[in-house]
Amino acid sequence: MASVASGVMPDTVHTSPRPLLGLKENWEQFSLLVLINAFVGTMVGLERTVLPLIAEHDFGIASRSAMLSFIATFGVVKAVTNLVAGRLGEIWTRKNVLLTGWLFALPVPFMVMLAPSWKWVIAANVLLGINQGLAWSTTVIMKIDLVGPRNRGLATGLNEFAGYLAVAVAAFASGEIAVRYGLRPEPFYLGIAAATLGLFLTLLFVRDTARHVRAEIRAIADGPDRGESIGSSLPSLTVFSRATWSDPALATASHAGLVNNLNDGVAWGIFPLFFAAAGLSLHEISMLAFIYPATWGVSQLATGHLSDRWGRKGLIVSGMLLQGIALVTIAFAHGLMLWMVAAACLGLGTAMVYPTLISVIGDVAHPSWRGNAVGVYRFWRDSGYAIGAIAGGLIADRWGMTIAIASAGLLTAVTGILTAVRMPETHTYQTARI
């Protein structure tokens, strides 16, 4: 009885206690990881309002494609890091990967604050991409490890809520600080604090989740299975092919994730310039930069949980369609109030999609290769940042920012339709296992 009260359950008399899976049973570690992911989000949120304006104001960069090079660099590096983060966590422990991610974050705010040229900013975003790929990927994988299959949508929703609410707060705070003190260096003091706190909280208090993974594998072995080899991981190339083209659920999730981050890359890089060109003040731009990710972050508290009750596919399809409509509205509407409503709709649509796609991966992938599958999904998803920045910049230079934003919206809506056609409902997979 005492072992159950303390959150563990004996496997047998002669073995070490088996940890219980569940949000209630692991609430302390889960809450800590939620807080740590908020610091991860803060690191990237600092750039969403001020960095495109720094490119124009401090370095005189006029070309939209050159200006958005920092997002393209960030996206490529983060995507590649995601690809290896899951596998590294399986062979080197999740905690060590998370610690390494924070070490890469420490120099980033100093490099942007002191940058004598745009190349320094690009280099800082290489390190930021590694930080985000290692740290964000690992926090979400660890949460999935802790809660088990029945609360997977809620777990991913809470993870993304913390991360993207922090993105929103940091985007707004950095803009407000810039209004009062200037674009550099003061807005980036928040980054120094976030990286330092994230590193020391991880080092001192985070526990690895390998035992929870083994407990879930044993639970699957005791119940109905989907045909996977219990306890044995798949080769990385096999996982990559499944999550890229051969498995309808995994591959469609990767495609939808890529397009989702493509339009987020356009929003990140072009929105501040688009709104500034329309005559909005830096204060108004920071408000819009807050509304979109804030709605995205807070709404995930509901959408992640709803995907556990209603299923995944409907939320993903309707969320992609809502994002597409919102982007087209932003492109062709005029006026702060209309843009605020459209930004909120864009955030809501993204919230319907974002945690639900990660839950799809968790539904389909066996725990023995789940970390690897999440890494492949996040590789394709975050490639969208680079594709969106490059394509959006080129389109903006050739045809204008309005067409760049509208094109992202049209592509997003089409992806929603394709998802409706190809993706199966995966929520039933998890209940068939345990």
C-alpha positions as CSV (number, residue, x, y, z in Angstrom):
1,M,0.0,0.0,0.0
2,A,2.8,2.4,0.8
3,S,4.4,1.9,-2.6
4,V,1.2,2.7,-4.4
5,A,0.8,5.9,-2.3
6,S,4.3,7.0,-3.2
7,G,3.6,6.7,-6.9
8,V,5.3,3.3,-7.7
9,M,4.1,-0.2,-8.0
10,P,6.2,-3.4,-7.5
11,D,6.8,-5.4,-10.6
12,T,7.6,-8.5,-8.5
13,V,9.0,-9.2,-5.1
14,H,12.5,-9.3,-6.5
15,T,12.6,-6.4,-8.9
16,S,12.7,-2.6,-8.5
17,P,9.3,-0.8,-8.2
18,R,7.5,-0.1,-11.4
19,P,6.5,3.6,-11.8
20,L,2.9,4.3,-12.3
21,L,1.9,6.1,-15.5
22,G,-0.5,9.0,-15.3
23,L,-0.7,12.8,-14.9
24,K,-1.9,12.6,-11.3
25,E,0.8,10.0,-10.3
26,N,3.6,12.1,-11.8
27,W,2.3,15.6,-11.3
28,E,5.4,17.0,-9.7
29,Q,7.8,16.1,-12.5
30,F,5.2,16.9,-15.1
31,S,4.7,20.4,-13.7
32,L,8.4,21.0,-13.6
33,L,8.7,20.0,-17.2
34,V,5.8,22.4,-18.1
35,L,7.7,25.2,-16.4
36,I,11.0,24.3,-18.1
37,N,9.2,24.3,-21.5
38,A,8.0,27.8,-20.7
39,F,11.6,28.9,-20.5
40,V,12.3,27.1,-23.8
41,G,9.4,29.1,-25.4
42,T,10.7,32.4,-23.9
43,M,14.0,32.0,-25.8
44,V,12.3,31.9,-29.2
45,G,9.6,34.4,-28.3
46,L,12.1,37.2,-27.8
47,E,12.8,37.2,-31.5
48,R,9.2,37.3,-32.8
49,T,8.7,41.1,-32.5
50,V,12.0,42.8,-32.5
51,L,14.4,40.7,-34.7
52,P,12.9,41.6,-38.1
53,L,12.9,45.2,-37.0
54,I,16.5,45.0,-35.9
55,A,17.5,43.6,-39.3
56,E,15.9,46.7,-41.0
57,H,16.8,49.3,-38.4
58,D,20.3,48.3,-37.1
59,F,21.7,46.5,-40.2
60,G,19.9,48.2,-43.1
61,I,18.6,45.0,-44.7
62,A,15.9,45.8,-47.2
63,S,15.5,42.4,-49.0
64,R,12.8,40.4,-47.3
65,S,14.4,37.1,-48.3
66,A,17.8,38.2,-46.8
67,M,16.0,39.5,-43.7
68,L,14.2,36.2,-43.1
69,S,17.5,34.3,-43.4
70,F,17.6,34.1,-39.6
71,I,14.3,32.1,-39.6
72,A,15.5,29.8,-42.4
73,T,18.7,29.1,-40.5
74,F,16.8,28.5,-37.3
75,G,14.4,26.2,-39.1
76,V,17.0,24.0,-40.8
77,V,19.1,23.6,-37.7
78,K,16.1,22.9,-35.5
79,A,14.7,20.4,-37.9
80,V,18.0,18.4,-38.1
81,T,18.4,18.6,-34.4
82,N,14.9,17.2,-33.9
83,L,15.8,14.3,-36.1
84,V,18.6,13.2,-33.7
85,A,17.1,14.4,-30.4
86,G,14.6,11.5,-30.1
87,R,17.2,8.9,-30.9
88,L,19.8,10.6,-28.6
89,G,17.2,10.4,-25.8
90,E,16.8,6.7,-26.3
91,I,20.5,5.9,-26.1
92,W,21.9,8.8,-23.9
93,T,18.9,9.5,-21.6
94,R,16.3,12.3,-22.0
95,K,17.7,14.4,-19.1
96,N,21.2,14.6,-20.7
97,V,19.7,15.7,-24.0
98,L,17.7,18.4,-22.2
99,L,20.8,19.6,-20.3
100,T,22.7,19.8,-23.5
101,G,20.0,21.9,-25.1
102,W,20.3,24.5,-22.4
103,L,24.0,24.7,-22.8
104,F,23.5,25.8,-26.4
105,A,21.0,28.4,-25.3
106,L,23.3,30.3,-22.9
107,P,25.3,32.3,-25.6
108,V,22.3,33.2,-27.7
109,P,21.1,36.5,-26.1
110,F,24.6,37.8,-25.7
111,M,25.3,37.2,-29.4
112,V,22.2,39.1,-30.5
113,M,22.8,41.9,-28.0
114,L,26.4,42.5,-29.1
115,A,26.1,41.5,-32.8
116,P,28.3,43.9,-34.9
117,S,26.8,42.3,-38.1
118,W,23.9,40.3,-39.3
119,K,26.1,37.2,-39.5
120,W,26.3,37.2,-35.7
121,V,22.5,37.0,-35.6
122,I,22.5,34.1,-38.0
123,A,25.1,32.3,-35.9
124,A,23.0,32.9,-32.8
125,N,20.0,31.3,-34.5
126,V,22.1,28.3,-35.3
127,L,22.6,27.8,-31.5
128,L,18.9,28.7,-30.9
129,G,17.8,26.0,-33.4
130,I,19.9,23.4,-31.6
131,N,18.5,24.5,-28.2
132,Q,14.9,24.3,-29.4
133,G,15.4,21.0,-31.2
134,L,17.0,19.4,-28.1
135,A,15.0,21.0,-25.3
136,W,11.5,21.3,-26.7
137,S,11.5,17.9,-28.3
138,T,12.8,16.3,-25.1
139,T,10.3,18.0,-22.8
140,V,7.3,16.8,-24.9
141,I,8.7,13.3,-25.1
142,M,9.2,13.1,-21.4
143,K,5.7,14.3,-20.7
144,I,4.3,11.6,-23.0
145,D,6.5,9.1,-21.2
146,L,5.1,10.1,-17.8
147,V,1.4,10.1,-18.5
148,G,0.9,7.0,-20.6
149,P,-1.5,6.6,-23.5
150,R,-4.8,7.7,-22.0
151,N,-3.9,11.4,-21.3
152,R,-1.5,11.9,-24.2
153,G,-3.5,14.7,-25.8
154,L,-3.8,16.5,-22.5
155,A,-0.1,16.1,-21.9
156,T,0.9,17.5,-25.3
157,G,-1.6,20.3,-24.9
158,L,-0.2,21.3,-21.6
159,N,3.4,21.2,-23.0
160,E,2.5,23.4,-26.0
161,F,0.4,25.7,-23.8
162,A,3.3,26.5,-21.6
163,G,5.7,26.9,-24.5
164,Y,3.6,29.1,-26.7
165,L,2.1,31.2,-24.0
166,A,5.7,31.9,-23.0
167,V,6.4,32.7,-26.7
168,A,3.5,35.2,-26.6
169,V,4.5,36.8,-23.3
170,A,8.2,37.1,-24.5
171,A,7.1,38.6,-27.8
172,F,4.9,41.2,-26.1
173,A,7.4,42.0,-23.4
174,S,10.3,42.4,-25.8
175,G,8.3,44.8,-27.9
176,E,7.3,46.8,-24.9
177,I,10.8,46.9,-23.6
178,A,12.0,48.0,-27.0
179,V,9.5,50.8,-27.0
180,R,10.9,52.1,-23.8
181,Y,14.6,51.4,-24.1
182,G,15.4,50.5,-27.7
183,L,15.7,47.3,-29.8
184,R,19.0,46.2,-28.2
185,P,20.2,45.1,-25.7
186,E,17.5,45.4,-23.0
187,P,14.8,43.1,-24.6
188,F,17.3,40.2,-24.5
189,Y,18.0,40.3,-20.8
190,L,14.9,38.0,-20.5
191,G,16.8,35.4,-22.6
192,I,19.7,35.4,-20.1
193,A,17.3,34.8,-17.2
194,A,15.4,32.1,-19.1
195,A,18.4,30.1,-20.2
196,T,20.0,30.2,-16.7
197,L,16.8,29.1,-14.9
198,G,16.1,26.4,-17.4
199,L,19.6,25.0,-17.1
200,F,19.7,24.9,-13.3
201,L,16.2,23.5,-12.9
202,T,17.0,20.7,-15.3
203,L,20.3,19.9,-13.6
204,L,19.0,19.9,-10.1
205,F,15.4,18.6,-10.2
206,V,14.5,16.8,-13.5
207,R,14.6,13.0,-13.3
208,D,14.9,10.8,-16.4
209,T,11.9,8.9,-17.7
210,A,13.5,5.7,-19.0
211,R,11.7,3.6,-16.3
212,H,8.3,5.0,-17.3
213,V,9.0,3.9,-20.9
214,R,9.9,0.4,-19.8
215,A,6.7,0.3,-17.6
216,E,4.6,1.2,-20.6
217,I,6.3,-1.4,-22.8
218,R,5.6,-4.1,-20.1
219,A,1.9,-2.9,-19.9
220,I,1.6,-3.3,-23.6
221,A,3.1,-6.8,-23.4
222,D,0.4,-7.7,-20.9
223,G,-2.4,-6.4,-23.1
224,P,-3.6,-6.4,-26.7
225,D,-0.7,-5.3,-29.1
226,R,-0.7,-3.8,-32.5
227,G,1.9,-6.3,-33.8
228,E,5.1,-4.5,-32.9
229,S,8.0,-6.3,-31.4
230,I,7.7,-5.7,-27.7
231,G,10.7,-3.9,-26.2
232,S,12.7,-3.7,-29.4
233,S,13.3,-0.5,-31.2
234,L,13.0,-0.1,-35.0
235,P,15.9,1.0,-37.2
236,S,16.1,4.7,-37.6
237,L,15.7,4.5,-41.4
238,T,12.5,2.4,-41.0
239,V,11.0,5.0,-38.6
240,F,12.0,7.8,-41.0
241,S,10.3,6.1,-43.9
242,R,7.1,5.4,-41.9
243,A,6.9,9.0,-40.7
244,T,7.7,10.4,-44.1
245,W,5.6,8.5,-46.6
246,S,4.6,4.9,-45.9
247,D,2.4,5.2,-42.8
248,P,-0.8,7.2,-43.7
249,A,-1.2,8.6,-40.2
250,L,2.5,9.4,-39.4
251,A,3.3,10.7,-42.9
252,T,0.2,12.9,-43.1
253,A,1.0,14.3,-39.6
254,S,4.5,15.2,-40.8
255,H,3.1,16.9,-43.9
256,A,0.5,18.8,-41.9
257,G,3.1,19.8,-39.3
258,L,5.4,21.1,-42.0
259,V,2.7,23.3,-43.5
260,N,1.7,24.5,-40.1
261,N,5.2,25.7,-39.3
262,L,5.6,27.1,-42.8
263,N,2.7,29.5,-42.2
264,D,4.2,30.2,-38.7
265,G,7.5,31.1,-40.3
266,V,5.7,33.5,-42.6
267,A,3.9,35.0,-39.6
268,W,7.1,35.3,-37.6
269,G,9.2,36.9,-40.3
270,I,6.6,38.9,-42.4
271,F,3.9,40.0,-39.9
272,P,6.0,42.6,-38.1
273,L,7.2,44.1,-41.4
274,F,3.7,43.9,-42.9
275,F,2.1,45.7,-40.0
276,A,4.8,48.3,-39.8
277,A,4.4,49.0,-43.5
278,A,0.7,49.5,-42.8
279,G,1.5,52.2,-40.3
280,L,1.1,50.4,-37.0
281,S,3.2,51.4,-34.0
282,L,5.7,49.1,-32.3
283,H,3.3,48.9,-29.4
284,E,0.5,47.7,-31.7
285,I,2.8,45.3,-33.5
286,S,3.8,43.8,-30.2
287,M,0.1,43.4,-29.3
288,L,-0.6,41.4,-32.5
289,A,2.6,39.4,-31.9
290,F,1.1,38.5,-28.5
291,I,-2.4,37.7,-29.5
292,Y,-1.6,35.0,-32.1
293,P,0.7,32.8,-29.9
294,A,-1.2,33.6,-26.7
295,T,-4.5,32.3,-28.2
296,W,-2.5,29.4,-29.6
297,G,-1.0,28.6,-26.2
298,V,-4.0,29.0,-24.0
299,S,-6.4,27.2,-26.3
300,Q,-4.2,24.1,-26.2
301,L,-5.3,23.5,-22.7
302,A,-8.7,22.6,-24.2
303,T,-7.8,21.2,-27.6
304,G,-5.3,18.7,-26.3
305,H,-7.8,17.3,-23.9
306,L,-10.6,17.4,-26.4
307,S,-8.5,15.3,-28.8
308,D,-8.5,12.6,-26.1
309,R,-12.3,12.7,-26.0
310,W,-13.3,13.5,-29.6
311,G,-10.4,12.0,-31.6
312,R,-7.6,13.6,-33.5
313,K,-8.6,13.9,-37.2
314,G,-11.5,16.3,-36.9
315,L,-9.5,18.8,-34.9
316,I,-6.6,18.7,-37.3
317,V,-8.6,19.2,-40.4
318,S,-10.8,22.0,-39.1
319,G,-7.8,23.7,-37.5
320,M,-5.9,23.7,-40.8
321,L,-8.9,25.2,-42.6
322,L,-9.3,27.9,-39.9
323,Q,-5.7,28.8,-40.2
324,G,-6.0,29.2,-43.9
325,I,-9.0,31.5,-43.7
326,A,-7.3,33.6,-41.0
327,L,-4.1,34.1,-43.0
328,V,-6.0,35.2,-46.1
329,T,-8.0,37.6,-43.9
330,I,-4.9,39.1,-42.5
331,A,-3.5,39.5,-46.0
332,F,-6.4,41.4,-47.4
333,A,-8.1,43.0,-44.4
334,H,-7.2,46.5,-43.1
335,G,-7.4,47.9,-39.6
336,L,-6.1,46.9,-36.2
337,M,-9.3,45.3,-34.9
338,L,-9.8,43.1,-37.9
339,W,-6.1,42.0,-37.7
340,M,-6.6,41.2,-33.9
341,V,-9.6,39.0,-34.6
342,A,-7.8,37.2,-37.5
343,A,-4.7,36.7,-35.4
344,A,-6.8,35.2,-32.6
345,C,-8.4,32.8,-35.2
346,L,-5.0,31.9,-36.5
347,G,-3.9,31.1,-33.0
348,L,-7.1,29.0,-32.3
349,G,-6.6,27.1,-35.6
350,T,-3.0,26.3,-34.7
351,A,-4.0,25.2,-31.2
352,M,-6.4,22.7,-32.8
353,V,-3.6,21.3,-34.9
354,Y,-0.4,21.5,-32.9
355,P,-0.8,19.2,-29.8
356,T,-3.1,16.9,-31.8
357,L,-0.5,16.1,-34.4
358,I,2.0,15.2,-31.7
359,S,-0.6,13.0,-30.1
360,V,-1.1,11.2,-33.5
361,I,2.6,10.3,-33.4
362,G,2.3,9.0,-29.8
363,D,-0.8,7.0,-30.7
364,V,0.8,5.2,-33.6
365,A,4.5,4.8,-32.5
366,H,5.4,2.0,-30.1
367,P,7.1,3.3,-26.9
368,S,10.3,1.6,-27.9
369,W,10.7,3.8,-31.0
370,R,8.4,6.7,-30.0
371,G,11.2,9.2,-29.3
372,N,12.7,8.5,-32.7
373,A,9.3,8.9,-34.4
374,V,8.6,12.2,-32.6
375,G,12.1,13.3,-33.8
376,V,11.3,12.5,-37.4
377,Y,7.9,14.3,-37.2
378,R,9.5,17.4,-35.7
379,F,12.2,17.3,-38.4
380,W,9.6,17.7,-41.1
381,R,7.5,20.1,-39.0
382,D,10.3,22.5,-38.3
383,S,11.6,22.3,-41.8
384,G,8.5,24.3,-42.5
385,Y,10.1,27.3,-40.8
386,A,12.9,27.3,-43.3
387,I,10.6,26.6,-46.3
388,G,8.2,29.3,-45.1
389,A,11.0,31.9,-44.6
390,I,12.7,31.2,-47.9
391,A,9.5,31.0,-50.0
392,G,7.8,33.8,-48.1
393,G,10.8,36.1,-48.5
394,L,11.1,35.4,-52.2
395,I,7.4,35.8,-52.9
396,A,7.4,39.1,-50.8
397,D,10.3,40.4,-52.8
398,R,8.7,39.5,-56.1
399,W,5.0,40.2,-55.6
400,G,4.7,41.8,-52.1
401,M,4.0,40.8,-48.6
402,T,0.2,40.5,-49.1
403,I,0.6,37.8,-51.7
404,A,3.2,36.0,-49.5
405,I,0.8,35.8,-46.6
406,A,-2.2,34.8,-48.8
407,S,-0.2,32.1,-50.5
408,A,0.6,30.5,-47.1
409,G,-3.1,30.6,-46.2
410,L,-4.1,28.9,-49.4
411,L,-1.5,26.2,-49.0
412,T,-2.7,25.6,-45.4
413,A,-6.3,25.2,-46.4
414,V,-5.4,22.7,-49.2
415,T,-3.4,20.7,-46.7
416,G,-6.4,20.5,-44.4
417,I,-8.4,19.0,-47.3
418,L,-5.6,16.5,-48.1
419,T,-5.5,15.5,-44.4
420,A,-9.2,14.8,-44.4
421,V,-8.6,12.4,-47.4
422,R,-5.6,10.5,-46.2
423,M,-5.2,10.5,-42.4
424,P,-7.0,7.8,-40.4
425,E,-8.4,8.4,-37.0
426,T,-5.6,7.3,-34.6
427,H,-7.2,7.9,-31.2
428,T,-8.5,4.3,-31.2
429,Y,-5.0,2.9,-31.5
430,Q,-4.0,3.7,-27.9
431,T,-7.1,2.0,-26.4
432,A,-6.4,-1.1,-28.4
433,R,-3.0,-1.4,-26.8
434,I,-3.6,-1.2,-23.1
